[in-house]
Amino acid sequence: MKKTLRRAAGASALGILFTLAAVPGVAQAATTKCAYDGNDRACATNNNNYTSSLEVCDNEDDGRNVTAWFGLSDGIQTYLTDSYGGGCKSSSRNIRVAWFVVAEQGGKDSPTVYMY
């Protein structure tokens, strides 16, 4: 009986260890937000290590480019522009994104997305 209980306790502890090891993103949790202009979109991801990923995608074959403006946490602004076809444009920064907007060429800006 003692041997069976010991094995069960060992198996439970091992199961908990594997469960904790399999939880994704515990140490590297990130915040991702997106903004849309029709089917076009821009996204920003702030990582726990104070880096960020930026992306803009022109998903409409209408001849108008899509631009996203990103305000970084140090006050600097940057932008990415994408044209239809060939995949999205992306970039990485060693600083967090504070806010961003997206707009199609000749259109209005999306509402501002605040990251925090």
C-alpha positions as CSV (number, residue, x, y, z in Angstrom):
1,M,0.0,0.0,0.0
2,K,2.8,2.4,0.9
3,K,4.6,1.6,-2.3
4,T,1.4,2.4,-4.4
5,L,0.9,5.7,-2.5
6,R,4.6,6.7,-3.1
7,R,4.3,5.9,-6.8
8,A,1.0,7.9,-7.1
9,A,2.6,10.9,-5.3
10,G,5.6,10.7,-7.6
11,A,3.5,10.5,-10.7
12,S,1.4,13.5,-9.5
13,A,4.5,15.6,-8.8
14,L,5.9,14.6,-12.2
15,G,2.6,15.5,-13.9
16,I,2.6,19.0,-12.2
17,L,6.2,19.6,-13.3
18,F,5.4,18.7,-17.0
19,T,2.2,20.9,-16.8
20,L,4.2,23.9,-15.5
21,A,6.9,23.4,-18.1
22,A,4.3,23.3,-20.9
23,V,2.6,26.6,-20.0
24,P,3.5,28.8,-22.9
25,G,4.7,32.4,-22.4
26,V,4.8,32.4,-18.7
27,A,8.2,34.1,-18.7
28,Q,7.7,36.0,-22.0
29,A,4.1,37.2,-21.8
30,A,3.4,39.8,-24.4
31,T,0.6,42.3,-25.2
32,T,-0.6,42.4,-28.8
33,K,-3.2,44.8,-30.2
34,C,-4.5,45.4,-33.7
35,A,-6.3,48.2,-35.6
36,Y,-8.2,47.8,-38.8
37,D,-9.2,49.9,-41.8
38,G,-11.5,47.7,-43.7
39,N,-9.5,44.5,-44.2
40,D,-6.2,46.3,-43.8
41,R,-4.6,46.1,-40.4
42,A,-1.7,47.1,-38.2
43,C,-0.6,45.3,-35.1
44,A,1.9,46.0,-32.3
45,T,3.3,43.6,-29.7
46,N,5.0,44.7,-26.5
47,N,7.2,42.0,-25.0
48,N,8.2,41.7,-21.4
49,N,11.8,42.3,-22.2
50,Y,10.8,45.9,-23.4
51,T,11.1,45.1,-27.1
52,S,8.3,45.4,-29.6
53,S,7.2,44.1,-33.0
54,L,5.4,46.2,-35.5
55,E,3.4,45.1,-38.5
56,V,1.2,46.6,-41.2
57,C,-0.8,44.6,-43.9
58,D,-2.5,45.8,-47.0
59,N,-5.1,43.1,-47.6
60,E,-7.1,44.9,-50.2
61,D,-6.2,44.9,-53.9
62,D,-7.5,48.5,-54.5
63,G,-4.2,50.3,-55.5
64,R,-4.0,52.2,-52.2
65,N,-1.1,51.6,-49.8
66,V,-1.6,51.3,-46.1
67,T,0.5,53.1,-43.5
68,A,0.7,52.7,-39.8
69,W,2.2,55.3,-37.5
70,F,3.6,54.0,-34.2
71,G,4.4,56.2,-31.2
72,L,7.2,54.7,-29.1
73,S,7.6,55.0,-25.4
74,D,10.5,57.5,-25.7
75,G,8.3,59.9,-27.7
76,I,9.8,59.1,-31.1
77,Q,7.3,58.2,-33.9
78,T,8.0,55.8,-36.7
79,Y,5.9,54.3,-39.5
80,L,5.6,51.3,-41.8
81,T,3.9,51.3,-45.3
82,D,2.7,48.2,-47.1
83,S,1.3,47.7,-50.6
84,Y,-1.0,44.9,-51.7
85,G,0.7,41.5,-52.4
86,G,4.0,40.1,-51.2
87,G,3.2,39.8,-47.5
88,C,3.1,42.2,-44.6
89,K,5.8,44.7,-43.6
90,S,7.2,44.2,-40.1
91,S,9.9,45.6,-37.9
92,S,11.3,45.1,-34.4
93,R,12.3,47.8,-31.9
94,N,14.3,47.7,-28.7
95,I,11.7,49.9,-27.0
96,R,7.9,49.6,-26.4
97,V,5.1,51.0,-28.5
98,A,2.8,53.5,-26.6
99,W,0.2,53.9,-29.4
100,F,-0.5,53.4,-33.1
101,V,-3.0,54.2,-35.9
102,V,-3.5,52.8,-39.4
103,A,-4.9,54.4,-42.5
104,E,-5.3,53.6,-46.2
105,Q,-3.8,56.1,-48.6
106,G,-6.3,58.9,-49.0
107,G,-8.4,57.7,-46.1
108,K,-9.0,58.6,-42.5
109,D,-6.9,57.3,-39.6
110,S,-8.3,54.5,-37.5
111,P,-9.0,55.4,-33.9
112,T,-5.8,55.5,-31.9
113,V,-4.9,52.2,-30.2
114,Y,-3.1,52.7,-26.8
115,M,-0.9,49.8,-25.7
116,Y,-1.0,50.7,-22.0
